[in-house]
Amino acid sequence: MHLVNAKGILTGSGGRCGMNIYRGCTHGCIYCDSRSRCYQFTHPFEDIEVKQNAPELLDAALRSKRKKCMIGTGSMSDPYMHCEEELKLTGKCLEIILRNGFGLAIQTKSDLILRDLDLLAEINRSAKCVVQMTLTTYDDDLCRILEPNVCNTKRRIEVLEKMQERRIPTVVWLTPILPFINDTEENISAILKECVRVGVKGVIDFGMGLTLREGDREYYYAALDKHFPGMKERYIERYGNAYELQSPKEKELTRLFKSICSQNGILSTPDECFRYMQELPDKYRQMSLFDLQDQ
């Protein structure tokens, strides 16, 4: 990793503000879109760029904002990658969000987020906190191939359970779904069954497939050659250099996905989920008076 002093930390305006404390990632997910050349990395992807002044920048930015809003993080780089365990920059930023009365929508694959469970619960009590987890495969062996340097799906489901126990709402990213690899009804059903069990608020799906572009494609294909011999050729024959690679089973899997979500009152479109995560009501109530009386 290497340290930099950033000029700014927040992007967006109004009710849609985001930040990335780190740039790059060490989770090693074989399909990671953030590797794409369009993001103009000038350093190796695993050599994490650390915005060491992120807490100071965030505090100044939040103090200057007239209206409270949700602060999003984790869309480009996981806020709980390995270096966070030592640096604790994400934790410091959560303290600043709490102190300034803002909400939080945070996305990760790592169980390191449990370190900050008390902070997340405090943010949810004073404003609003939504924790997002990516779940791609229910099979632990396959998970170790697709996402080799981070906790497996079973552990991430345990994290969702812990959030539910603290009444912190959760959203699951059911993406990407890799053609001929994790695009099975058994996989989708198993993941969604767990989503129902742990009471997730919404599940985000972008069409049962994945996207590949320059930089990302080469890394993904190298992983296919290593772990799934012959699969790269199958991809090239079917998709060429397409950006969007939809599963051949897209219709059936989407029908299954929509049915399970509908039957269990789970938000199931990206628009619904993003609207929920961006909304910070003036008087957000985590629990009803009845709930409080029961404690």
N, C-alpha and C positions, 0 to 999 in steps of 0.2 A: 504494500500500500504506500501511498505518498500523500502528504498533507498540502493543502492549498488554502489560501484565503479567498473566499468567493466574494463577488461584488454584491450579490443579492441571493435570496433564498426562496422567496415566494413568487409563484407565477399565477396568472389569472387575476380576476377582479370580482367584486361583488360577492355573490354567494359561492363562487367556485375558485378556491385557492389551493394550490398544490405546492409541494416541496420535495426535493430529493437531497438528502444529507450526504449520500454516497453516490459515486458514479462507477459503474462496473458491478460485478458480482462474483462470488466464489461458490455459489451453490452448484454450478456445473450442469444445469438443466440443458438437455441436448437440443431443445427446440426454441431456446430463448430469442425472442424477437429483438431484444435490446442489443444483441450483437450486430444487428444490421448496420451496414456502412452509412446509411442515411443519418445516423445519429452522430457521425463524425468523431468517433473516439480517436484521440491522438496518443493513446497509451494502451498497452495490452489490457484486455477486458478484465482479467483476474488481478491486475495491479490496481487496486481500488483507489480512486481519487476521493480523498476525505476532505469535506468542507469543514475544516476545524473550527471556523468561526460561525458555524450554523446557528448555535444557540443565541449568540449575541445578535446576529442578523434577524433571527426570528422574533426575538423580544422587541427589537426596535420596530420591526414591521407591524407586529400585532398592536403595539402601543399606539401606532399612528392611524390604525384603522378605525373609522367612525362606527361601523356596524359589525357586530359579531357574525361569524360564519363558520362553516365546516372547513377544516384544514385537512387536505388529503395527502397521503404519502405512501410510497411503495409501488407506484405504477411502473416506474422505470428501473429502480434498483431497490432490492429488499432492504428495509430499514433494520432488519435483524440478521444480517449476514455475520460471518464469523468475527470480524474485527469489532463489531458493536459490543461484544462481550467484554472487551478490554476498554474501548473508548467511551462507551455509554453516552454517545451523542444523541441517539434517539431518545433515551431516557430523559436527558436534560431538556430536550425539546418538548417532551410530553409535560414536564413540570411547568414549562413556560406557557404552553397551551392552557393548562389547568389554571395557572395563576392569572391569566388574562381573560378567562371566561369564554374561550372559544371551544367549538366542537372538533371532533377528530374522526376521520375515516382512514383507517390504516390497513394496509395489505401486506401479507407475509406468507411464507411457507414454513417458517421456523418456530419451534417451540420456545425459543429464547424470549418470545413475547410474554411468556408467563412470568418472567422476572418483574415485569412492569404491571402485573395484574391489578394491584391496588391502585396504581395511578390511573389506569384505564377506567376502573370502577368509579374513581373520584370524578374524572372528566364526564362520565356518563351521568353521574348524579347532578353535577353542576351545569352541564350543557347537553352534550350528546356524544356518544362514542359508538362507532360501528367497526367491528373487526372483520376483516376479509381474509379468507383462506383459500388457496388454490388446491383443488383435488382433481387429479387426472386419472389415477388408476387405483383400484382397490387391492390389487395384487402387489404384495410387498416386494417380491423378487423383481417384478417389472418396474416398480417405483425406484428401486436402487439403480436401475439402468437409465431411466428417464430423468431422474432428479437425484444424482448420486451423492451429493455432499450436504444434504439437508435431511431432516427427520422424515420418516415415511408417513403414508396416509393415515395409518391407524393412530399414530401419535398426534397428527394434526386434528383428527376427529376428537381425541382427548382434549386438545386445546379448545375446540369448539364447545365441548361439554363444560369445561371450566368457565368459559365465558357465559354460558347459559346459567350456570349456578350463581354467577354474580349479576345476572340480568343485563348483560351487555349484548346488544343485538349483533347478529353475525350474518354475513353474506358469503356464499361460496362461489368461486370461479371454477366452473366445470369446463375448463379450457386449458390447452388445446386437446382436441380429440384427434389422435393420429391415425390416418387411414391404415387399415390392415394390422394395427398394433393394439390400440386400446378402444377401438370403435365396436364394442360388442354390447348387446343388450344386458348381458350378465354384469358387465363392468358398470354401465350407467345405472342399472337398477340397484346394485350394491351401494354405490355412492349416494344415490338419492334416498335410499332407505335409511342410511345413517343421517343424512341431512334432516329427514323427517324426525328421526328419533331425538336428535339434539336440538330441534326447534329453530333451525335457521330461518331468517326473515326472507331471504331471497337467494336465488341461484342464477348466476350469469352464464349464458351460453351464447356463442357467436356463430352458431350454425353447424356444429358437429364437424369440425375440420381444423386446419391450422393455416397459418400464412407463412410464406417463405420469401425472403428477398436477399439481395446480395449481402454476403457476410454471414447471415443467419443460415442460408441454404447450404453453404459449403461445410459449416460446422455440423449441421444436422446430417448431411449425407455421409460425412466421415464417421459419425456415430452409428449410422445405419450399417455401413460397411463393417464396422467392428462388432456390432451386437446382433445384426439381422442380415447375414449374408444374402445377397440377391435382392434385397428390398429396395435399394437405391435404384436399380434398373427398373423395377416394377413401378416406382414413382415416376421416373423419367418417361417411361412408355405411356403412362396414363395422363400425367399432368404437364409434361414438358417443363417450361420455365414459368408456369403460372404462379401468380401471387397467392391466390386463394385455392387451397386444396381441400375440397369437401369430401367427406367420407362417402363411399358408394352406398352406405346404409343411412345416409343423412335423414331421409324422410321417416324411416321407421324409428330411428333413435330420437328424432325431434318429437315425434308423436308420443313416444314413451315418456320423454322428459316433460312435455306439456301436461300429459295426463296425470302423472304423479304429483307435479307441482299444483295443478288445479285442485286435485282431490284433497290436498293437505294445506291449502291456503298459503302457498309459498309464491312470492313474487318471481316471475319467470321470464321477463323480458329485460334486456339491458336498460331500456328507458325507465322502466319501473324501478329497477334497483338503483340506478344512478340518481334518479329523482329523490328516492328515499335517503340515499347517502348524502346528498347535497342539501337536504332540507334541515334547517335549524330553527325550529319554532321559537317564538319569543319567550314562551314559558314551557320549556320542554320538561315533561314529567316522566321519570324513569318508571315509577310504579304508582299505583293508585293508593288512596288512603286506606282502602280495604287491605291491600298488600302490606302496608306499613303496620297496620294494627295486628296482623298475623305474626309479625316478627318478634 
